[in-house]
Amino acid sequence: MNASLLHENVTLLEGRLAELAATGRTTTYGALVRDLDLRIGDLTAALEDLMEADAAANRPLRAALCEGRLAGGLPARGFFVKAASLGFDTSAPSSFVANQRAALFNAAAQD
């Protein structure tokens, strides 16, 4: 994907994730694909870009607001692989996601 298209997708995604955080909700990858009119590969690339930016800025991972269809309310496996590659301890996936989501919801409530 070219850089300008990735930037556009990230911008759309940031807005949608900010709305979710402000209302204390999560969403599925499928819903994001439909809502933002993206392909799953483009969504994945944008989410990974956001994860890198969040980690570099020492912010909670906004991608934690996503749920895999068969993941029991947690993000898909790729989220944990990427988070681990960024230095996060994902050995307790449910707790890791719960903490990330709580930090996102709290930060949104402060704004």
C-alpha positions in Angstrom: 0.0 0.0 0.0 1.3 3.4 -0.8 2.2 5.9 1.9 -0.6 8.4 1.2 -3.3 5.7 1.2 -1.9 4.2 4.4 -2.0 7.7 6.0 -5.6 8.3 4.8 -6.6 4.9 6.3 -4.9 5.6 9.5 -6.6 9.0 9.8 -10.0 7.4 9.2 -9.2 4.7 11.7 -8.0 7.1 14.4 -11.3 8.9 14.2 -13.3 5.8 14.6 -11.2 4.4 17.4 -11.5 7.8 19.2 -15.3 7.6 19.0 -15.2 4.1 20.4 -12.9 5.0 23.3 -15.1 8.0 24.1 -18.1 5.8 24.4 -16.4 2.9 26.2 -17.0 0.5 23.3 -15.1 -2.0 21.2 -15.8 -3.2 17.7 -15.0 -6.1 15.4 -12.5 -6.0 12.5 -15.4 -6.8 10.2 -17.4 -3.8 11.4 -14.4 -1.5 10.9 -13.9 -2.9 7.3 -17.5 -2.1 6.5 -17.7 1.2 8.3 -14.5 2.6 6.8 -14.8 0.9 3.4 -11.4 -0.8 3.7 -10.0 -4.2 2.8 -8.9 -6.3 5.7 -5.3 -6.1 4.6 -5.5 -2.3 4.6 -7.1 -2.2 8.0 -4.4 -4.5 9.4 -1.7 -2.3 8.0 -3.3 0.8 9.4 -3.8 -0.9 12.8 -0.1 -1.9 12.9 0.9 1.6 12.0 -1.2 2.9 14.9 0.3 0.4 17.3 3.8 1.5 16.4 2.9 5.2 16.9 1.1 4.4 20.2 4.1 2.4 21.5 6.6 5.1 20.4 4.5 7.8 22.2 4.0 5.6 25.3 0.2 5.6 24.8 -2.2 2.7 25.3 -2.7 0.6 22.1 -5.8 1.8 20.3 -5.9 -1.4 18.3 -7.0 -3.1 21.6 -10.5 -1.8 20.9 -10.8 -4.4 18.1 -12.3 -7.8 18.6 -11.6 -10.9 16.5 -14.7 -12.7 15.3 -13.7 -15.9 17.1 -11.5 -14.4 19.8 -13.9 -14.2 22.7 -13.9 -10.4 22.8 -10.2 -10.1 22.4 -8.3 -8.8 19.4 -7.0 -11.3 16.8 -3.7 -13.1 17.2 -1.8 -10.7 15.1 -2.5 -7.9 17.6 -0.6 -9.9 20.3 2.2 -10.8 17.9 2.7 -7.1 17.0 2.3 -5.9 20.6 5.0 -8.4 21.7 7.3 -7.3 18.9 6.9 -3.7 20.3 8.1 -4.9 23.7 4.7 -5.4 25.5 4.2 -8.4 27.8 1.3 -10.2 26.3 1.7 -13.4 28.3 -1.7 -12.8 30.0 -3.8 -11.7 26.9 -7.1 -11.0 28.7 -5.4 -8.8 31.4 -3.2 -7.1 28.8 -6.2 -6.1 26.7 -8.3 -5.2 29.7 -5.6 -2.8 30.9 -5.1 -1.3 27.5 -8.8 -0.7 27.1 -9.2 0.8 30.6 -6.4 3.2 29.8 -8.0 4.2 26.5 -11.4 4.7 28.1 -9.9 6.7 31.0 -7.8 8.9 28.6 -10.9 9.6 26.5 -12.9 10.6 29.6 -10.1 13.1 30.4 -10.5 14.8 27.1 
